[in-house]
Amino acid sequence: MHVTSQNFGLLAEAFIHYLLCGFVQTISTHRVFRHDQFVEFFFSYLSKRGDREKIILAVDAKVTESDGKRNVGVLLCAIDQKKPNALLVRAILSTGIHGQTTGEWVGSELISALSAAVSRGSHEIYLMLLEAGVKLQGVFMMDSKYLTCLPIVTDMIQRHRWSQEHKDVALVRAARNPEKTGTDVVKLLLANGASPNSIRAGTTALCEAVKIGNMKSIQLLLAENANRSSSVNERDMSEGTPLHHACDWGHLEVVEYLLKKDGDVNMTDENGFSPFLIAAGWGREDVMKALLTRPVNPLIVDNQKNNVLHICGATGREGIINMLLEKFPDEMQRLVMLRNSYGWTPIDFSYRCGHYKTTKVLVKQILKLSTPRSLHSLSDPQTFVHTRFSVVRKEFFNFQERNLCRFIDENSDMPIFRIPRCKWHIHSSGKDEFYKTTEYVNKHEEKLRWCLAKN
């Protein structure tokens, strides 16, 4: 229907009917409520009715807030849109009904409306609600979704005396924003006393900026700490450094920048992982090339004594293994037959997960060891891998079994396996590649058995 002054009365009656029937979100988001003449007419029309309060405080019959507990009314719906409707909000607040009405729902509606205005970054509506008497909430400085609009954050800092903890947590949360506005808020918070080194939120602002790859925030935070040489290597609650997170998320530009700032490639986190091991496990070859420009320790192991070949074998990272064989041939030869805390070698992981290419590379490295004079002296009837590995049908698999097993689900292309003693992200190959890997290992069965026994 085309909106003209002649049909304002008809539209108003229709909207009132639907609001009272619980279609609040549908009506309050209608485009006609952005027509300033209609909004003026509608609220003038309501003032002549005896049920004005009931209409303005109507709640949606089906929609609730994201937590599923509080009802949603006209005021919140007017704000919580892609483009908040300031015209409608001003008209609703001008009636004063929310301030005159007592009740738990009305109070929560005002707080929710302010939360929506802050998270949507509507400075105009934010000021309207404050003028209407809505109080600022401490949570606004503790959640990243409320820290996106510089004018709002500036006003919140000026109006409310935030504690040091609020400011520190706000800095960490704001650093998560990848946009320029995030950097602006970070700069504002630093200027108002937020500590760039605090881990009150379980992590640091620098680590959070690194995770989302916001170079401007990273540079700003490091510049703030220019007088502290350790800042680039400061840890979060998991003992991870910014370089750990940059390798984990694969931000090459950030990795290179942190290395220029003397990021340590050999520091380990709470699981014993170094940035080097993390980059290897995710198969990030470009990141690995950058790390190898620094004095990397290729022999480093995690808390379960898994070395880089264990991790590459478990995740099928043939490209990384080849890169390391070229860079550290002697070191990789030492690592290829080393066992972790549970007696597993890299080939155990690679074969178990069915990674053909990595298995092939590892087998070739194993076979470079001295050739046995006699293979008949080995009396153990078990094969190379079956000492700790078995393949069984799904229906015979015992999930409570202490031994490490694997089974093939015939209804799926993916083999199902479990490696309960490894904290790395395990990647399984498809069924065809698994059988191909098995066939290749069987070709070298006796030599592998001898090498394993010698080791």
N, C-alpha and C positions, 0 to 999 in steps of 0.2 A: 504494500500500500504506500502510495506517495504521501509524504508527511506535509500537510497543509493545515493552516489554522482552522479550516472548516471541519476537519475530522479529528481535532485534538480531543474533543469530548468523548467521541467513540473509542479512540485509542486508550484514553484514560480509564474508561469503564472496563474495557477488555483487560488491561494490565492489572487493575485492581482485582478483578475476578481471578486471574491466574495466580497472582501473588497470594491471595487468601486460600487458594487451592494447593499451595506448596510448590509452585513452579518458580521459585525465587531466582535461582541462577539463570534460568532461561530468559526471564523478563528483564532482570537487572543488567544483563549483558547485551540487551537489544540495542541496535544502532540508534534507535530513536531517542534514547536517553543521552545521546551526545548532541542533540539538537537543543540549543540553549533556550529557544522560545517555548519548546514543548516542556522542558524541565520546569521552567518558571510557571507555565500553565498547570502542570501536573500537581505541583506542591501547593499552589493556590487552590486548586480543586480539592485537594485532600484536606486543607484547613477548614473547609465548609462541612466536612463529614464528621460524624461523631466517633467513627472507628479509625481515625487517622493513626493513632498510636499502634493499633493492631496491624495496620497495613505496613507501616514503616519497620516494625519489629517482626514482620513475618519471617519464618524460617523455611528453608527448603525441605520438602518432604522426603527426599531421597539422598541428597548430598550432605556429607559431613566433612569436617576438616580432615587433613591427612592422617591424623591419629585415630580417626574414626569415632571420636567421642563427642566433640562439640558440634552443635548445629551451625549451619551457615545461613546468615541473614543477608539482607539487601546491602548493608554497608560493606561487609567483607567482600561480597561478590563484585561490588563496584570497583574495588581496589585490586583484587586478585585476578587480573586479566592481563593479557599480553601488553596492552596499553591501558594502565589504570585510568578510570573515568573521574577526573578531578571535579568536573562540573556536577556530577551526581553526588559525590561525596560532600561537596560544599553545601548542596541543597539539603541533604539529610542532616548534616550537623547543625545547620541554621535553624532547624525545628527545635533543637534542644531536648528532644525526646529521650535520647540515650542518657543525658545527664539527669533528667527528672525521674527516670524509671529505676527502681531498685530491683535487684534480682541477679542471681549468679550468672545467668546466661548473658545478660546485657553487659556486665563488666568484662566477661571473657571475650565478647564480641569486639569491644573497643581495643583490648590488648591484641587480639588477633588481627584487627584492622591495622594497628600500628606496625605489627610484625610484618604484615603483607606489604605495607608502604615502604618499609625499610628494605626488605628483601628485593622488592621490585625497583628500588632506587628512585622512588618518587618523592623528591624533596618537598614539592608543593603540598602534597597530601600529608606528608610527615609533619609539616609545620601546622597544618589545619588541626590535626589530631592532638598535638601538644597544646595548642591554644584552647582546645575543647576540654583540656584537663586530663588527658591520658598520660600516665606516668611511664617514663623510660624504664626498660627492663635490663637487668644485668646481662642477660643472655645475649643481648645485641652485640656485646663485645667478645663473645665466646664462640660465635658460629660464623663460618666464612660467608654464608649467604647474606649476612647482614653487613658485610664489610666491603661492599662493591661501589658505593656512591660516596665520593670524596666530600661533597657538601654536607651530607648527612652525618658521616663519621666526624667531621670537623665540629658540627653542631653538638653531637653527642658528647664529645670531649669537653666542650665549653660549658655545657649545661649540667653535666654530671661529674662528680668527683670520683673517677674510676680508680680502683686500687691498682697497685703495681702488678698484681697477678692478672687482673683484667687486661691491662695493657700488654703484658707479655704474651698471654694467650691470644689476644687479638692480633698481635704481630705474626704469630705462627699461622693463624687462620687466614689472615690477609695475604700472606705469602703464597697461599695455594691458588690464588687467582692468576690465571695466565695472561689476562689482559693488562693494558697500560694502567687502567684504573686501580688494579691491584698494586702495582708499583707505587702509584701516587699515595695510596692509603698506607703502604709500608713506610714510605718517606715521612708521612704525617705522624705516624705512631712513634717512629724513631725520634722525631723532633720533640715529641711530648713525653719522652722518658722511658719508652718500651725498651727492654733489654734484648739485643740481638743474640745473646748467648743463653738465654733461659730455655730450660727444657720442661717447663711447668706443664706443657701439653703433651709430654711424652716424646717430643721431638723438637728440633730447632727450626727457626724460620728459614735458615739457609737450606736445610735438608728438604723442607717443603717446597721452596722455590725451585730447587734442583729437580724434584720429582716431576713437576709440570713444565720444566724447561724454560722458565721465565728469566732470560738472560739479564734483563734490566734490573730485576729484583735481586738477582744473584750478585751482580756488580755493585749494587747499592749496599747490600748487606756486608759484603767483603770490604768495601771502602770504609764502612762504619767501624770495621774492626782492623783497619790498616795497621794500627800500632800493636796488634796482637798476632804474632807469627803463627800461632797454633789454630787460628780461627778456621782455616780451610779444612783442617782435620779434626775439628771438634765433633764429638759423638752424640748420637741421640740415645734414647733409652735402650735400644737394641744393640748399642755399641757400634752402630753403623755411622760412617762418615759421609759427607756429601758425595765423595767419589764413588762409594758403594752404591748410592741411590742413582747416580748418573749412569753407571754401568747397568744397573738393574732395569732402568727405564729406557736405556738405549739412546740417550741424548748425546750424540757425538760432539756437537759444538760445545756443550757444557763440559764434557769429559776433557776436551782439549784445553778449555779455559782453566779448569781446576788444576790440570797438570802444570800449566804455566805458572799457577799460583802455588806450586810445590805440594799439590795433593799427593798423599802417600799411597802408592800402589800396593804396598805389602801389609798395611794395617788390617787386622781381622776383626770381625764382628762377634757377637755372642755365640754364633754357631761355628766360628773358626773360618768363615769365608772372607777372602780378600777380594778387592775389586777385580783382580785377575781371575780368580775362580768364578766369580759371578758372570763376568763377560764370556768366559769359556762355556759355562753351563747354558747360557741363552744363545750361544752361537753367534754372538755379535762380532763379526770379523773386523769391521771398520773400527769398532771400539778397541778390540784387541790389538790392532796395528798401532793405535795411538798409545796404548799402555806399554807396548813393547819398545817404545822410544825412551822409556825410563828403566832404571835397574830393577826389573821384576825378578822376584825369586820364584823360579819355575818348580821348585821342590816343595813349596808350601802345601800343607794339608789342613783339612778342617778338623773339627773336634772328634770325628770318627775315623781319622787318618785317611780319608779319601783324598787322593791327589787329583791333579787336573785331568789325568787320563781316566780315572774312575768316573769323574763327573761327565766328561765328554762321551765316555762309553755308555753311560746311563741315558744320555740325552741325544745320542746319535750325531755328534758334531764332528763329522769327518774333516770339514774345512779347517776347523780350529786345530785338530790333531796334526794335519799336514803342515800348517803354519808353524806349530811348535816343534815339529820334527826338523824343519828347516832351520829354525832359530836356535834350538837347544838339542841337537842330536844326541849328545852323550847323556844329558840329563833325562831325556825321554826314554832312552834305553834302560836307564836305572829304574825308572818309574813303572815300566810296562808290566813287570811281574811282581811289584810290591803289593802286599795285602793290606786291607784296611783293618779296623779293630775287630771285625768279625770274620777275617780270613778271606775276604773277597779280593780278587784281582780285577783290573779294568776289563779284561775279557769276560769275566763272569757277568758284569753288568751289560756289556754290549751284546753278548750272545743271548742272555736271558731276555732282553728286550727286543731281540730280533733285528738289530741294526746291521744290515749286511755290509755296508761300506765301511763303517767304523770297525766292525769285526775283522774285515779283510785287512785293513791297515794294521790293526793290533796283532793279528796272527803273523803277518810278515815281520813285524818287529820282534816277536817272540822267537820266530824261526831263525833270526839272525844270531841267536845264542849258539854256542858250540854244539855241533851235531853229536848225538850219543853214539858210543861204540857199539853198544848192545841194547836192544830194546826188550830182549827176552828176560832180562833180570827183574823186570817189574812184575810182581806177582799179584798186584791189586787188580781184581776183575772189573772194578768200576771204571767207567770211561772218564775222560778229562772233566767234563762238566757235570756228569751225573752224580758226582760225589756230594754235590750240594744243590742239585737241581733235578726236577722231574716234571714231565708234562703228562697231565691226566685229563680225563673227560670231566666235564662240569659236574655231572651227577655224583662223581666219586671224590670231589674236592672237599676237604675238611678244613673249614675256616679256622678251627681251633688248633689245627696241627702246628706244632712248634717248628718243624722243618720248613724250609722255604720251598714253595711249590708254585707251579704255574699251570693253567689249563686253557684249552682252546674251546671257545664257545662256537659250536658248529652253525649256530643261527646268526652269527655276526662275523664281519670281516676282521674284527679286531680281536687279537688274543687277549685274554684276561690274565693278569699276573698281580702279584703283590711282593713288594720289597719293603718289609716293615722296618728295617733298620737303616734306611737311608732317608735323609731329610731333603734331598734334592727333588726337583720337579722331574719325574720320570716320564719319558715319552715312549710309547709302544709303537712298533711298526705294524703293518698289516699282516695278515695270515700268510700270504704268498712270500713276502720278504722274510718272514720268520723261518719258513721251511727252506728257503734258499740259503739263509744263513746257516741253518743246521747242516745242510748238505755240504757247504763249504768247509765247515769246521770238521766234519767227519772225514774229509779227505786228508786232513793233517792230524788225525787222531793220535797216532803213536808218537809222533814228534812232540806234540803238545803235552802228552802225558809225561814224557821224559823231562821236558823243560819244567813242568809243574813240579815233578818229583824232586828235580835237582834244586829248584828254588825253595 
